[in-house]
C-alpha cells in the first residue's frame, strides 16, 4: 500500500526580456514510501450489553486493536433498527422502541467483528 497525494502544480515563468510570461498547470501525484497495512484484529466494546429506555441515547465506547491499525473505523449495523440503532455521527446507541436487538460492529477491512446486545424497555 502506498500513500498517495494528489494536487495541482502551477508554474509562472517570466523571461529576462520581460515581454513573455509562460504559465502552466498540471496535475501532480506524489507517492510516499510503501506504508505497512495494519489490519484490525479486535474490537473491544466497553459493554457487551446495554439496558435502555425508549428515547434514551447512550455513548458506545470501544477500543480497536492494534492501536496502530491503518483504518480504525468501525461500521455498525442493527439487527432491528426499529428497536435501537447506532448513530455514527454522535457515537451513540439510540433506543427507538421496546424490544431486543443486536448491534454488530465490523472493521472496514472486514478483519474483525463484534456484537453488542441492546434491550430497550418501554
LUMDREN-175451 format. One line per field, with one value per residue (C-alpha): x, y, z; residue in three letters. Coordinates in steps of 0.1 Angstrom, whole numbers, plus 5000, padded with zeros to 4 digits. Example, Ala and Ser with C-alpha at 12.3 -4.5 7.8 and 13.67 -1.06 7.14 Angstrom:
BEGIN
east	5123, 5137
north	4955, 4989
up	5078, 5071
lumse	ALA, SER
REM end
This chain:
BEGIN
east	5000, 5014, 5001, 4990, 4986, 4971, 4971, 4979, 5012, 5012, 5042, 5048, 5080, 5089, 5116, 5145, 5133, 5102, 5079, 5068, 5053, 5048, 5021, 5015, 4992, 4994, 4981, 5008, 5007, 5031, 5036, 5053, 5073, 5054, 5032, 5025, 4988, 4980, 4946, 4922, 4924, 4899, 4871, 4866, 4834, 4833, 4800, 4786, 4750, 4730, 4697, 4680, 4647, 4628, 4642, 4675, 4709, 4740, 4776, 4791, 4828, 4851, 4887, 4903, 4933, 4960, 4961, 4982, 4957, 4957, 4919, 4903, 4868, 4840, 4807, 4778, 4746, 4715, 4696, 4664, 4668, 4632, 4644, 4678, 4705, 4740, 4742, 4776, 4778, 4773, 4789, 4757, 4732, 4697, 4668, 4638, 4612, 4608, 4625, 4658, 4684, 4720, 4744, 4772, 4804, 4827, 4860, 4862, 4889, 4864, 4890, 4873, 4837, 4819, 4783, 4766, 4731, 4707, 4675, 4651, 4623, 4592
north	5000, 5034, 5067, 5088, 5126, 5145, 5182, 5207, 5222, 5258, 5275, 5310, 5319, 5355, 5356, 5380, 5403, 5410, 5406, 5369, 5351, 5313, 5298, 5261, 5240, 5202, 5176, 5163, 5129, 5121, 5087, 5082, 5052, 5019, 5021, 4989, 4980, 4970, 4952, 4955, 4923, 4930, 4954, 4955, 4972, 4988, 4969, 4939, 4945, 4977, 4981, 5013, 5031, 5043, 5077, 5073, 5079, 5062, 5067, 5034, 5033, 5006, 5000, 4989, 4967, 4970, 5007, 5013, 4997, 5015, 5021, 5021, 5029, 5005, 5001, 4993, 4975, 4968, 4935, 4955, 4993, 4997, 4988, 5005, 5017, 5032, 5069, 5071, 5109, 5110, 5077, 5068, 5040, 5054, 5034, 5037, 5013, 4984, 4951, 4935, 4939, 4931, 4957, 4942, 4962, 4953, 4968, 4984, 4959, 4932, 4915, 4919, 4917, 4922, 4921, 4941, 4932, 4961, 4957, 4986, 4989, 5010
up	5000, 4990, 5004, 4975, 4975, 4945, 4937, 4910, 4901, 4890, 4874, 4862, 4843, 4833, 4807, 4810, 4783, 4803, 4773, 4776, 4805, 4805, 4826, 4832, 4853, 4856, 4879, 4903, 4921, 4948, 4963, 4996, 5006, 5010, 5041, 5060, 5060, 5096, 5099, 5128, 5148, 5176, 5185, 5223, 5235, 5269, 5275, 5257, 5268, 5272, 5291, 5279, 5278, 5247, 5235, 5255, 5239, 5254, 5242, 5230, 5237, 5222, 5215, 5183, 5184, 5174, 5182, 5151, 5127, 5094, 5093, 5127, 5115, 5125, 5106, 5130, 5119, 5139, 5136, 5143, 5137, 5149, 5184, 5185, 5162, 5163, 5155, 5136, 5139, 5176, 5185, 5205, 5207, 5202, 5217, 5194, 5208, 5233, 5223, 5218, 5191, 5184, 5171, 5150, 5145, 5116, 5108, 5074, 5064, 5074, 5095, 5129, 5141, 5175, 5187, 5214, 5228, 5234, 5254, 5253, 5278, 5271
lumse	UNK, UNK, UNK, UNK, UNK, UNK, UNK, UNK, UNK, UNK, UNK, UNK, UNK, UNK, UNK, UNK, UNK, UNK, UNK, UNK, UNK, UNK, UNK, UNK, UNK, UNK, UNK, UNK, UNK, UNK, UNK, UNK, UNK, UNK, UNK, UNK, UNK, UNK, UNK, UNK, UNK, UNK, UNK, UNK, UNK, UNK, UNK, UNK, UNK, UNK, UNK, UNK, UNK, UNK, UNK, UNK, UNK, UNK, UNK, UNK, UNK, UNK, UNK, UNK, UNK, UNK, UNK, UNK, UNK, UNK, UNK, UNK, UNK, UNK, UNK, UNK, UNK, UNK, UNK, UNK, UNK, UNK, UNK, UNK, UNK, UNK, UNK, UNK, UNK, UNK, UNK, UNK, UNK, UNK, UNK, UNK, UNK, UNK, UNK, UNK, UNK, UNK, UNK, UNK, UNK, UNK, UNK, UNK, UNK, UNK, UNK, UNK, UNK, UNK, UNK, UNK, UNK, UNK, UNK, UNK, UNK, UNK
REM end
